[in-house]
Amino acid sequence: MRLAELLFLVCLAGAVAAAPQVQVRLQGAFAHPGLHSLPQGSRLSKALEKGGLSSQACQMQAAWLRKELLKRQTQLKRSLLYDLQALSYAAQLQNRPRLARWAGMLGRLIQSQPVTGRKAGHPLVWGKLEVQQAFDLPLKEGDQLIYPACDTRYYYLTEQGVKAFDHDPAKTLEADANVVEALPWQAPGWIWVVHADGNSEKRRIGYWYGGSPRHLDPGAVLFRPLSKDWTEALGNPDFNRDLARWLATQIPNGGVAEP
């Protein structure tokens, strides 16, 4: 082999060895959890392959955490706490102690919950990532992927705090939603559903609903929205949506739990 060719191969080997890497942490149902180094540009499916995703993983409840989302979620948390403090003060001025206690309870719950950086609502089912590259996005330095065991309960934000209920796939959304009655300061006939994958939606509920039966997925969080009068009094008509966005950042089966 000529000297020039040898030098070229040595340089090429050095370039490969020095290829940029990203550190990604895998947690939960993996054969090889922990910190992994992957070539820069590696996608979600590559990390799942390297970690050896277990068949016991609940892929619909998985979470993808990104450092770049921490600042925005910190601001969201502060905004909600400010609104709830203002709501508690307004309720006390109007001699509504139950509402003041509810606002205080919710404020303490949110204060106790961590800022996670969860990229809520992004599909993390391995089969979908392999078939649709639009979902199989590149990973960044410091990303975390959490694939927990399945949470078989659903959660309801009540006057006393977060309560867990056993999930029954045969029950309709209306039946699940009506296990807790609307409070005087909440909008009747509506429910916010924060799904375990981080997607959230506001749904009308009632047995008069004319569509096909709707069912709740395990791991979901339900809450009845604050009424329009109170959100307008707060000066934040998006309060309920903000609350849903915050709850969606929590990691299922441990992120939102009974206090």
Secondary structure in CASP SS format (residue, H / E / C, confidence):
PFRMAT SS
TARGET T0000
AUTHOR 0000-0000-0000
METHOD secondary structure of the structure
MODEL  1
M C 1.00
R C 1.00
L H 1.00
A H 1.00
E H 1.00
L H 1.00
L H 1.00
F H 1.00
L H 1.00
V H 1.00
C H 1.00
L H 1.00
A H 1.00
G H 1.00
A H 1.00
V H 1.00
A H 1.00
A C 1.00
A C 1.00
P C 1.00
Q E 1.00
V E 1.00
Q E 1.00
V E 1.00
R E 1.00
L E 1.00
Q E 1.00
G E 1.00
A C 1.00
F E 1.00
A C 1.00
H C 1.00
P C 1.00
G E 1.00
L E 1.00
H E 1.00
S E 1.00
L E 1.00
P E 1.00
Q C 1.00
G C 1.00
S C 1.00
R E 1.00
L H 1.00
S H 1.00
K H 1.00
A H 1.00
L H 1.00
E H 1.00
K H 1.00
G H 1.00
G C 1.00
L E 1.00
S C 1.00
S C 1.00
Q C 1.00
A C 1.00
C C 1.00
Q H 1.00
M H 1.00
Q H 1.00
A C 1.00
A E 1.00
W E 1.00
L E 1.00
R C 1.00
K H 1.00
E H 1.00
L H 1.00
L H 1.00
K H 1.00
R H 1.00
Q H 1.00
T H 1.00
Q H 1.00
L H 1.00
K H 1.00
R H 1.00
S H 1.00
L H 1.00
L H 1.00
Y H 1.00
D H 1.00
L H 1.00
Q H 1.00
A H 1.00
L H 1.00
S H 1.00
Y H 1.00
A H 1.00
A H 1.00
Q H 1.00
L H 1.00
Q C 1.00
N C 1.00
R C 1.00
P H 1.00
R H 1.00
L H 1.00
A H 1.00
R H 1.00
W H 1.00
A H 1.00
G H 1.00
M H 1.00
L H 1.00
G H 1.00
R H 1.00
L H 1.00
I H 1.00
Q H 1.00
S H 1.00
Q C 1.00
P C 1.00
V C 1.00
T C 1.00
G C 1.00
R E 1.00
K C 1.00
A C 1.00
G C 1.00
H C 1.00
P C 1.00
L C 1.00
V C 1.00
W H 1.00
G H 1.00
K H 1.00
L H 1.00
E H 1.00
V H 1.00
Q C 1.00
Q C 1.00
A C 1.00
F C 1.00
D C 1.00
L C 1.00
P E 1.00
L C 1.00
K C 1.00
E C 1.00
G C 1.00
D C 1.00
Q E 1.00
L E 1.00
I E 1.00
Y E 1.00
P C 1.00
A C 1.00
C C 1.00
D C 1.00
T C 1.00
R E 1.00
Y E 1.00
Y E 1.00
Y E 1.00
L E 1.00
T E 1.00
E C 1.00
Q C 1.00
G E 1.00
V E 1.00
K E 1.00
A E 1.00
F E 1.00
D E 1.00
H C 1.00
D C 1.00
P C 1.00
A C 1.00
K C 1.00
T C 1.00
L H 1.00
E H 1.00
A H 1.00
D H 1.00
A H 1.00
N C 1.00
V C 1.00
V C 1.00
E C 1.00
A C 1.00
L C 1.00
P C 1.00
W C 1.00
Q E 1.00
A C 1.00
P C 1.00
G C 1.00
W E 1.00
I E 1.00
W E 1.00
V E 1.00
V E 1.00
H C 1.00
A C 1.00
D C 1.00
G C 1.00
N C 1.00
S E 1.00
E E 1.00
K E 1.00
R E 1.00
R E 1.00
I C 1.00
G C 1.00
Y C 1.00
W C 1.00
Y C 1.00
G C 1.00
G C 1.00
S C 1.00
P C 1.00
R C 1.00
H C 1.00
L C 1.00
D C 1.00
P C 1.00
G C 1.00
A C 1.00
V E 1.00
L E 1.00
F E 1.00
R C 1.00
P C 1.00
L E 1.00
S C 1.00
K H 1.00
D H 1.00
W H 1.00
T H 1.00
E H 1.00
A H 1.00
L H 1.00
G C 1.00
N C 1.00
P C 1.00
D C 1.00
F H 1.00
N H 1.00
R H 1.00
D H 1.00
L H 1.00
A H 1.00
R H 1.00
W H 1.00
L H 1.00
A H 1.00
T C 1.00
Q C 1.00
I C 1.00
P C 1.00
N C 1.00
G C 1.00
G C 1.00
V C 1.00
A C 1.00
E C 1.00
P C 1.00
END
